[in-house]
Amino acid sequence: MAPQPPLFPPAAFDRGGGGLPSWDPSRTSNPSFDQGFLKAAFDGELHLVKKAARVVGRGAEGSRLAEKMGAVRDGYGMGLLHTAALGGSLSVCRYLVEDIRLDVDDVGPMGETPLTVAIGRQNVDLVRYFLDQGAATMKLNDSGSTPLHLAAAAGSCEIVELLLSSGAYVDALHLGGTALHSAARDGRDDIVKVLLDHHADAGADVDGNCKETPLIIAAISGSTEILKCLVLAGADANVPDSLGRAPIEIAARSGRREDVEILFPVTSRIPNVRDWSVDGIIRHVKSVRPVKV
């Protein structure tokens, strides 16, 4: 299963104006005020965010101020920086990171960071900003996905490029394989090309967390352009799937002649196929009982 971009509960706020709820200094917590603070961050209301910071900080400076601001969370455990990223406010994110000094890698309830929130929203400007501020490119969320896995799943070439140019490891593993597996699974030949241009392993993870190679995935899904890219990048067309089928057999079973033609020159002869030709392979696989998946 492909890693998914971070999922969030339905927006707790409606965009729009409004002030901040009152703050009661006699209470150890002020959930209504915190909710208003988070709403201001989500809405990009920088003047309200600054006002709320003065109230919450109450004279605190440096790490103590960052600690107090970092404690402001919604009912799901999402902080101010996550919420500002979810709302897409670069100005609020910049204020929270550069002035308040909130941790750019603050972790949410499911392992989300502000960077992965921005990736999930496909907000290129925020992704670039967080990377410029040193956001970790290899931090795993609770499902074991790296930001690159999430970007490949979200389908943004520009974000994939940004992550790779910022040091993200192109062949990092997830339960569903590498980012190349994700792109192949989703039929994203554009992202496959970007990953291969950055020297992704075209035969990734044969013995790792994913049972199938990207080439097997492309053969199953019928992604002809991806097959071409992987073959040109040196993917081994003789590595079978978990049922022992070579990519060319999978393509032939589905009647995709063009895919068979692409795979034929790089596939070693299969002993039980008497007529070793494109037509012979297609006839052979259609003459035998299909393997139950």
N, C-alpha and C positions, 0 to 999 in steps of 0.2 A: 504493500500500500504506500502510495506516495505521501511524503510529509506534507502537511497542510500549513498554510500561513496561519498565524495566531488567530484564534477565534475569540470574540468578545461577546459579552451579554448585550442585549439590545441597549442602545444608548440610554443612559440614565437621565440624560438632559435633553431638553429641546433648546436648539440654538436661539439666542436672543438676549436682549439686555436684562437688566435687573441688578440690584445691589447685592451686598453680602448680608447674610443673616447676622444677628447680633452675637457678640462674643461674651461669654460669661466667665470672667477670670476666676471665679470661685469653684468652677467645675474642673475636674481632671480631664474631661473630654467634652468636646463640643461638636457632635456629629453633624448637626445642621449647618454649622459654620464651615466645617470641613467639606460638606457636600457643595456648598456655595463656592468655596475655594476651588474645588475640582471642576465645577462647572465653568468658572472663569477661565481656568487653564484650558479646558476643552474648547471654549468659545474663542480663545485667543484674545481675551480682554486683559491686555498687559497691565493697564492701570489698576484694575481690580486685583490682579495677581500681586502686584507690588503692595497695594494697600493691605491685602490679606497677609502678606509676608511680614509686614511691620507689626500687625496685630499678633500673629503667631509667635514671631521672634521676640517681641517685647524686650528689645534692647540686646538680645543675644547677637553674637558675631561669630564669624569663622565657622569652625566645625560644629559648634553648639547650635548655630542657626541652621546649618545644613541638617543636623540631626533632627531638629524640631520640624523642619519642612519635610524631611524624608518620612516622618511618622504620619503625615497626612495621607490617608488611604481611603478608598471606597470600600464598599461591603465585600468586594471580591479580592481585595488586597492590591489593587492597582494604585500606583503612586501618582504624584503630580506630573512627573516627567513622562510617564506612560500616557497619562490622560491628555497632556498637551500634544504628544506625538499622534495619538489617536485622532485628535481634532485637527491636526495638520498645521499647528501654529509654530512656525520657525522662530518668531520673535519671543514667544513665551519659553520655548525650549532653550533658546540662547540665554535668556535671563536666568533660568533655573540652573543651567550648567555653568555659565561664566560668572554670574554675580553671586548666586546662592551656593554654588559648588556642589550641587546634587551629583551623585554618582551616575556617570553616563551609562554604566552597566548595571544599574539598579534592576533587581530581579523581581518579576511579578509572580502571581500565584501558580502559573504553569511554566515558570522558567522564562517568561518573556522578558526581553530587555527593550528599552526604547528603540533600539535599532531594529529589532524584529517586528515591533509594532509598526514602524515606518515602512518596513518591507511589506508587511501584510496589507498596508494601505497603498502600496506602490507609490510612495511619496519620494521621488528621486532627490529633491532638495534636502529633505530631512535625513535621508540615508547618507547623502554626501556630508552633511553637517556632522552627524554623529561619528562618521568615520574620521573626519578631520579632527574631531575631539578625542580620538583614540579609542573608540568603541571596539570591543573585542569581536573579532571576526570568526572565532572558533568556539564561542560559548554555546553550550548545548542547552536546549530547552528540555522540559520534562519528558518529551517523546524521543529525545536523542538527536534532534535535528540541529544542524548548524544554520547560521543565517544564509549560507549559500544554498542549502537544500530548500529553504523556504522561498528564496528568490527564484530558484528554478521552478518550483511548484507554482509560484505566483505568476510566472511568465513574463518577467521584465528583463530584457536583454541588458538594458542600461544599468540596472541595479546589479545584475550578475557581473558585468564588467567592472563596476565600482568595487565590488567585494574582492574580486580577483586581483585588481590592481592595488588593493589595500592589504594583500597578504593572505587572503582566505585560501585554505588548502583545497585544491580542485578535486582531489580524490577522497575527501573525508567520507567515512562510512556512516550509514544510518541503517535502521532495520530494513528499509526499502532499497538499500544500496547507496550509490553515490548520487551526486547532483545529475550526472549524465543519465543514470537510470530514470530519475524523475522526469527529465526533459524528454527522453525517449518514450516513456510511458504516456506522456501527455501529447506526444506528436509534435513537439516544438523543435523543428529542425533549425530554427534560428538560434535558439539557445544551445542546442547540440553543437552547432558550428562555433559559437563563442567558447564553449568549454573545450572543444578540441583544439581551437586556436591557442588556448592556454595549456595545452599538453595534457588534457584529461586522458586517462587510460581508457582506450577504446574497448578493451576487453575487461573492463573493471569488475573486480570482486567475484571472480569465478569461485573462489573457495571461502568467501566472506559471509556477510549477513544476508545477501540477496541470492536466491537460488538461480536466477537467470542473468545472463549477460545482457548488456544493452542491445546487442545484435539480435538476441532471441526475442527481446521485448519488441523491437522494431519489426521483426518478422511476424510476430503474432498480431500486432496492430496494423500491419500493412503500410507502414510509413516508408514509402519508397525513397524519398529524399534522405531520410535518416540512415537507411541502409547504405545508400551511396556514400554518405559522409563517413560512416563507421568503417566501411570496407576500405575506402581511400586512406583512412587513418591507421589501417593495419589490424583491425579487429579480426580475431581468429574465427573463421566461419565453420570450423570443425568442432567447436565446443558445443555439446548437446544441451538440451534443457533437462529438467529433472525427470522427464519421461524417456530420455535417450534419443530425442529427435534433433537432428541437425537443423539449423535455420532454413536451409534450402528445402528440407522436407516439409517444414511448417508452411513456407510460402507456397510450395507446390500443392499442398493439401487444400489451401484456400483458393487455388486457381489463379494466383498472381504471377503471371508469366514474366512480366518485367522484373519482378523481384528475384525470380529464379534465375533469369539471365544475368543479373548483377552478381548473384552469389556463386553461380556455376564456376567461373574461372578460379575462384579462391577456395573451393571446396574439394577436399580429397574424395576420391571415388568411394562410394558406399558399396560394400561387397555384394549385398543382395539385390542391387539394382543392375539388371543385366545390360540394358541399353543406357550407357552412360552419356546421355545427352539431355538437353533441356526438355525436349518432348518425352524422352524416355523416363526421366524422373517424374514428370507430371503424370504420365500413364501409370507408373509403378505405384505411386502413393495413392492413386484413386482406385487401384486394383486390390489394395489390402484393407483390412478392417481397421478403422481409425482407433487409436489408443484413447481410452477414456481418461479424461483429465480429472 
